[in-house]
Amino acid sequence: MCGIVGAVAQRNIVPVLLEGLQRLEYRGYDSCGVAVFEDGELKRARSTSRVAELVSQVAQDSIEGLTGIAHTRWATHGAPVTHNAHPHFSGINGGLPRIALVHNGIIENHDELRIMLQAQGYVFDSQTDTEVIAHLVHYHYESDLLAAVQATTAALKGAYAIAVMCRDEPHRLVAARDGSPLVIGLGLKENLLASDALALAGTTDQIIYLEDGDVADLQSEKVWLFDREGQSVERAVQTVQAHTAAVELGPYRHFMQKEIFEQPRAVADTLDDLNHISPDLFGDEAFKIFSGTRRVLILACGTSYYAGLTAKYWMESLAKLPVDVEIASEYRYRDSVPSDDTLVVTISQSGETADTLAALKHAQSLGMTHTLTICNVGTSAMARACRLQFLTRAGVEVGVASTKAFTTQLTGLFLLTLAMAQVRGHLSEQQEEAHVKALRHLPAAITAVLALEPQIMAWADRFAGCEDALFLGRGMHFPIALEGALKLKEISYIHAEAYPAGELKHGPLALVTDQMPVVTVAPNDALLEKLKSNMQEVRARGGELYVFADADTHIKSTDGVQVIRLPEHYGALSPILHTIPLQLLAYHTACARGTDVDKPRNLAKSVTVE
């Protein structure tokens, strides 16, 4: 989850490093730091505050250099304190540092490596697994940094993206990746690296995406690439337009608020002037693969998992296909029953989610080679690993709590459902026309729901004083209740749970008091009357209901029942529209409680560690 930036140039590169860190801060913000070669030595500055504070510190200390690395951290091994912050140095017996290193990932064999290095006289100043790598590079160093890094990576087990510099070779950076993202940026008489091309926007748009096992040797005039076996390799140079405007806050209070209100445009871009349904939306091989599909396996984590649960209702209803939805972090660690007529669908905002990537590779190893990803980054590892892709075109999402990524994932999954139904003969021309019309109306419908914000803000004041909340939904709106509860707990730190409303009587009803608000997703669907009965169960125990209903749902605000009506009834697309008010409720509750909305405690955006 950490963010890495590095550069070797013929100018002071520190401003580029710091700007890159600011763009990557969503990946982790427990600490940050920068190291450069200056006046014959390695120098660094580290902070347990945000990157803005590091910028001030660097200016105060007048840190400059032609070669440098920088890092923003999401803590795994060791508390978020200064001595655990990257970059890490290595110099035997307290001597001047020779090696500086930054790392994203988790090294699984760090304990045994630490024991070996301590026996060689290395002293550890941190609790991190990263310091092990720095000392190991130093241990292997014999005048060639590339050779030292290659020897080091051969000894590592786990996931890593690293960038390394050496005092003895001041105009050189060596980088490597395996399981964690890393890109190379090609500039004019300078070369750069980063966890994400976004960090390099405005400096270069010429990007190389490293493959697992790659090692890169960067000097100001040239970049050399090597594979896991040490053989020289070529990787394609891609022109990547990462628009910096996408990460500007503009008139909004937080990025999360901005991204909530970007959803009409994000969904419109994802639909891309949709006129008809076709398997070709998912790739040239889609028709052939879909025709042979008899089962769907969806792999995802967090919010993306809830998108998958929603898709299960759609696919089984409309495409008549059995669907299994698996939490990716669990799937690879249990015995399952593979079949070669299964379509494996991964869902990820970044396309770099470590658990999902590992689950995908596991499914492929079991012989399930028909793979499709729904993701937001066309150049991601997941997009490259799957035979079929659908890009959600949500744009950059900075807020840790996913909003527009989720609604565009649902949009893509509904298109997938229709394409599968079409191939299987379950979608008539009249049905296709009706669904396309409804999809094209989505951006306008979302805009109308966003206009409910003032009403939702009034509810947020009530929620801000609570420590617990319960979310209820039925059918395909149960996953939306799960997503609403997740949003509230992520950014407001209120304990929130979601249940199928019919499960109240099987335990959760014991928790209901007048101190725990109960949020109910109540569209006008076939389960409405059952849901009304569940709501009465809550009221009979003194619970306070907050109901998001459709325009034609005959539920009225009464004592203990607060109702906000969405402008329309949305049919099969209702889960997408009912997501919006739950996002707004979580956002305004967090604002009322004064939390750090965009950077909630203990979390980060891009989960690139298992």
N, C-alpha and C positions, 0 to 999 in steps of 0.2 A: 503494500500500500504506500510505501514511501515514494518520494519523488526525487529524481536524480537529474542534475544538469552538469555538463562539463564542456570545456572548450580549450583549444590550443590555437593561438592566433599571433598576429604581429601588432596587436594593440591591447590596451588595458581591457580585459574581458570581464572584469567584475560586474559592471552594470548589466551585462547580458545574463550572467549567472543569476543575479538577484532578481531580475525581471522574470526569468524563467521559473525561479522558485515561487514567486508570487502567483504565477499561473498554475503551478502544480500543488499549491498549498492544500487544495481540496483532497489530495491523496494522503495527507497526514500533517498534523500540526502540533504534535507533542513537543517537538524541538526542531531546530534548524541550524545550519552552519555552512561555512564556505572555507576552502583552503586554496592558497595560491603559492606559486614559486616567486619569491621576491628577495632580491639582494643575496642570492646564493643559498637561501633557506626556504623551508616550507613554513608558512604562517597560516593561522586559521582564526576564525571567530565563530563562536557557537552561542546559541541562546535557547532558553526554554520558553521564550515568548514567541510571538508570531514573526513572520518574515519582516514585517514593517520595522520591528525593533532591531532585527539583525542589520537592516539597511542603515539605521542610525549608528549602530555599533561599528560597522565597517567604515562609515564615513569618519567617525570620531578617531578610529585607529589608523586611518589613511591606508587601508589595505588595497593594494593594486597588484596586478600581475598579468603576464601574457598567457599563462597556463593556469587553469584552475578547475576545481570541482565543487559542487554544492549539493545540499541535501535537505529535504524536509521530511520529518520522521513520524511514522505511526508506530508506537512502541509495541514490540512483541517480547523481546528478551531484555529485561531491565527497565526500571522505572523511567519516566520522562524527566530526567535530571541532566545537568550539563555534562557530567562525565560519561554519560551514555549517548550523548548526541554525536552525530557524524559531522564532519569527517573524522575518522580514526587515524591516528599516527602509529608508526612502529619505528622504534630505534632501540637497539639492544642496550640493556642495563642503564636506561635513563639518558642515553646519549641523544644528540640532536636527531630529530626525526628524519628518516630516510624515505619512508613510504607514507603516502596519504591515500585513504580509500573511503568510498561511499558504497552503500549496498542497499538493495531492495530485495526482500525475500526472507527465507528461513533456512538456515543450515542445520540439518538434522544430526550430523555427526560432530557438532561443535565441541561436545564434552570430551570425546576421545582426542580430538585435535588439540584442545586446550592442555590436556595432560601431557601430550607429547611435547608441545611447545614450552610448557613450564619446565620440563626436564632439560630443555635446551637453554634455559636461562631467561626466557621471556617473562616479563612481569605484566599482568593485566590490570588496567585501570578502570575497566567497565564490566558490566554484567552482560554485555551484548554478545551475540554470536558473530557479529561483524568484526569485532576486534581480532577474533581468531583468524579471519581471512587476511587482515592487514599484516599480522605477524607471520603468517604462513608465506605471504608474498616476500616479506623481508628474509625469511629463512631460505627461500629458494633463489633469492636474487644474487646473480653473479655477473653483473655488468650489462644484463639484457632484460629489460622490464617485460618484454613480450614473453620471453622464455619463462620467466618467473611466474607470470600470470597463468600461462598454459600449464605449468607444473602444479600450480595451486588449484586450478579448477578441476584438474584430474583427480584431486583428493577430496573434493567437496561432494557431499550428498545432500540433496534438497533443492531448493529453488533460489536463484540469484540473478540479479543484474548488478554488475559492479563497474566502477570506474576508478582507475588507479593512476597515481603519478608518483614520480621518484625524484628525489633531490639531485641525483647524479645525472638525470636525463631531463632537463628542465623544459624542453620543447616537445614533449611527447606525452600522450595519454594512451592507456591501454584499457579497453573495456571488454566485457564478456557477459553473455546472458544464457540462462537455461531455466525456463519456466517463468521468468519475469520479463516484462516488456522493456525494450531498449531500442532506440532509433539513433541513426547517425545523420547529422545535418551537414551538407557540403556547402561551404561558403567561399568567398574570394579571399585567398591567402589565409584562410582560417577554417577549421573544422570543429564540429560540435557534436554533442551527444545529449540525449534526454530520455526520460521515461515516456514522454508523449511529444509528438510533433508540435502540439500547441505551445509548448515551452519555448520553441524556437521561432515562432511566428514573428515576422518583421525583420528577422535576421537572415533566414534562408527558407526557401520553400522546396529545396532539393533534399529529399529524405530517402534514406535506406533503412528498411526494416530488417533487423537482424533476426536470424533463425536460431532455434535452440541449439546450443553448443558452439555458436559463433564466438570468435574472439576478434576484436578490431584494434588495429594499431593506428592511432591518429597523430599526425603531425600537421603543421600549418599548411603545407603544400599538397599533402596526399594522404589517402586512407588505404590501408591494406586489410583485407579480410581473410580469416582462416576458419575452417570448420573444426569439429570436435577432434578430428584426427590430425590437425595441424596442417592440412592441405590448403593451399591458396584457393579461394572461391570468389565468384562474382555474385553480387546481389543487385537486383534491379534498383535503379534510381527513379523515384516517383516524385512528381510535382504535387505537393500537398498544400492546398490553400486553407490555412487555418486562420480564420478571420478574428483578429484581436477584438473587434467590436463585440463579438459574442461573449466576451468575458468582462465587459464593462457593465457596471450596475445600472447606469442611467438614472431615471427618476424613481426607481424602486428602493424600498427600505432594505431588502435582502435579496440575494440571488434566488432563494426559494420562491419568494413572491413573484419575481420577474419570470421565473420558469413556469409557474402556475399560469400566469397570464400569457405566456408564449404558446400555450397548448393549441389554440385554434390554428395558428400558423404551422406549428410542428405537425399536427395531424394532416393539414392540407398538403404540406410538403411530402408527407409519407404516402398520401394517396396519389400525389403527382398527376393531377388531372385524370383520374380514373374514369374510364368510359365503359369498360367491360371486365369480366372476370376471366382469367386465363392462368394455367399453370406456368406459363412463360414469365409471370411476375417473379418467380422464384428461381429461374435459371433454365438453360437450354435443355437440361436432362430431366426437368421436373415432371413432364407428362409421363415419360417412361417410368420414372421412380414411383410417382403417385399411383400409376396404374397397377403396379405390383404390390402396393402397400396394403397390408391387412391389419396392421396394428401401429399405433403411434406411442413413442416413449418420449416424454418431455423432461429435460434435465435443466434445473435452474436453482437459484438461491435467492433468499430474501424477497424483495418486491417482485422480481422476475418469476419466482416460484408461484406467487399469487396470480400473476398473469397466466401462467401455465394451468393453474387450477380452473380459472375462468374458461380457458380454451377447451378444457376437457368437456364442460357442459355444452359448448358450442359444437365441438366435433362429433360427440356422440349423438347429439340431437339432429344436426343438419347433415353431416356426412356419414352417419351410421357406422363410425369407426370406433373400436375400443381404444381407450387412451389411458396410459399410466403416466402419472406425474410424480417424479422423484426429486427429493432434495438432493442436489448434486453431491454435497459433502458426505452423504450417507451411502449413495448408490454404489460406489466402487468398493465399499468395505463390507459388502454382504454378497451372498450367493444369489444370483438371479437367473432367470430362464431366458436366454437370448433366442431370437429367431431372425433369419435373414430377410423376412418380409416386413420387418419393422422399420418405420421411418423415425430416426432419432432426431429430435428437435431440441436445440439448445437456445436458451434465451439469456441475453446479457446486454447491459447497456454498453459497457466498454469493449466487450469481446475479449477481455483479458482475465476474467474472473477465474482465479486459480482452481477452485473446487469444480467449477463447471467444465473447464478445460480438461482437468484430470478425469472427470466422469465421462466426457466425450471420448477421450483416448481409451478408457477402459471399455466402453461400449464397442468401439472400433476393434479392439483386441479380441472381443468375443465374436467377431464376424459380422457385426451390424454396420455395414459400410454405407448405407443410405442415410446421409446426414444433411441436416438443414439448420442454419442458424438464423435467428431473429436478433439482430444487434444494430448498434448505432454507429459502428466504426468499420467501414469497408476494408481497411487495411489491417484490422486486428488479427491476432493469432487464431481466433475462432472462425472468422470469415475465411481465412486461408486454409483452415483445417477441414471445413465442411464442403461437400460437393455442391450444395445449394445454399443460397444466401438471400435474405431479404433485409434491406437496410431501412431503418426506421426514420432516418432523416430528422431526428429531434434537434440536431445541433448540439453545441457544447452544453453540458449540464454540470454546473459548478456546485450547487447545493448538495450536501451529502444525502439528504432525504429525496429520493427519486420522485419526480412528478411527471414531467413531460415524457421522460423515457418510458414510464409505465403506460400511459395512455397511448403512445405510439406503438408500444409492443402489443397492446390489446388490438389496436387497429390492424397491425400486420398479421396477428393470429386469426382475426376474423376473416381477413382476405384468404389466409391459408385454408381455413375451414371451408369457405365457398369454393376455392379451387379444388379441394379434395372432393367436395360434394359434386361438383361438376363432372370431374373425371369418373366418379362412381355412379353417375346417372341419377343423382338426387337433387339436381338443381335445374328447374325448367327455365326457359327464357323469361317467362313472366316473373318468376322468383328472382332471377338474376337482376332484371331491370329494377325490381323493387328494392333489393339490397343495395345496388349501386346508387340509387336515388337517396337512400337513407345514409349511406356512407358520405356522399357528397354534401349532405346537409350537416354532417358532424361538426365542422368548424363553426358554423353559425349557431348550432345548438349549444356547443361549449361556451361560446361567447355569451349567450343568454343566461347560462347557469352561472357564469362568473359575475354577472350583475347582481347575484344574490349576496355578494360579499358583505354589505352593511348589515343584513339580517344575521349572518353567521357571526360577525364580530360581536353582536350582542350576546350570543350564546357563549362565546369564548370567555367572557368575563366570569360567567358562572363556572365554567370548567377550570379556570385558572386556580380556583381555590380548592380543587379536589385532588386527592391523591390516588384515586382509582376510577376507572370507567369501564363500562361493558358495551361492546358493539354486537349487534344482532343482524343477521341476514338469513335469507333462505334461498335455496337453489343456486343459480349462477351469481346471486348477489352475496352469498356467504363469503367467497374469496374477497369481495370488495370490502366487506366488514373486517376481514383479517387485515387488509391493506390499511384501512382507516385506523385500526388499533395500532398497527406498526408505526404509522406516521406520528400518532400522538405520543407514543412512548419514545420514539427516536429523538424528537426535538423539544418536547415539553417535559420529559422525564416523569410523566404521570404513568403509573402502572395501568395498562389497558389490555384487555383480553377480548377476543371475538369468539362467538359461538354461533352455530346454526340455531335459529330461534327455537326450533323444536326440541333442542337439548336442554333448555332452561330447567325443565322439571327433573332432569337427570343429574343435578348437582349445582350448576351455577346460580340457581335461584336462591340458594342459601346465602349468597353474598349480597343480594340486593337489599339496600336500605335507601333512605332518603338522602344519604351522603354520597351515593355512587350513581352518577348519571348513566342512563342507558340510551345509547345511540342506536337508532333503528333505521335500516335501509328498507324502504317500503314502496317499491314500484307497483304499478297496477298490473300484476301478472297473475298466473294461475294459483299462486300460493298466497295471495293477499289475505283471503279470509282466514287461513290458518295462522298467518302472521298476526292478524288482529287479535286472535285468541291468545297468542303468546304475549302480546302487549298487555292484555288484561291481566295475565298472570303477574306481570311486573307491577301494575298499578295496585293490584290487590295486596301486595306486600309493601306498599308505600314508596315504590321506586318512581323516579322521575324520568319520563321519556322525552327524548329529543328525536323527532322523526323527520327524515328526509323522504317526502312523498312525491308522487307524480301529480301533474295538474288534475287528472281525472280520478285520483284516489280519494274516496270519501272518508277522510280522516280529519277531524277538526281539532283545533287547539282547545283544550279544556284545562281544568285544574290538574296540574301534574303532567300534562301532555303538551309539549311545544312542537309545532309543526312548521316546517318550511317546505313550500311546494316548488318543485322544479317546473319549468314552463310547459313541458310537453310530456307525453308518454313515448318512450323510445324503442319499445319492442326488444329485439335481440341485442341491440346496441346499448341497452340501458346500463349495463355495468360500467361502460366508459363514462357516461354522463354522471352517474351517481358517485364516481370517484372524486369528481371535482369539489363538491362541497365538503367532503371529508378532508381533502387536502387543505382547504381554506380554514376549516375548524382547527386542525392541528397547528397550522401556521399562526393564526391569531391567538390561540391559547398559549403557544410558546412565547409570542411577543408579550402577552399580558404577564407572563411569569418571568420575563427578562432573561431568557436563555439565549445562548449563542446559536441562532437558528441555522445558519449555514454550516457551522462547524460544531455539531453537538459533541458532548464529552465522550471520549473513548471510541469514537467512530471515525471512519474515513470513507472516501468515495470509492476508490477503485480497489477492490479486494483481490490483490495479487498474491496473497499468501493463503495456504490451506490452514 
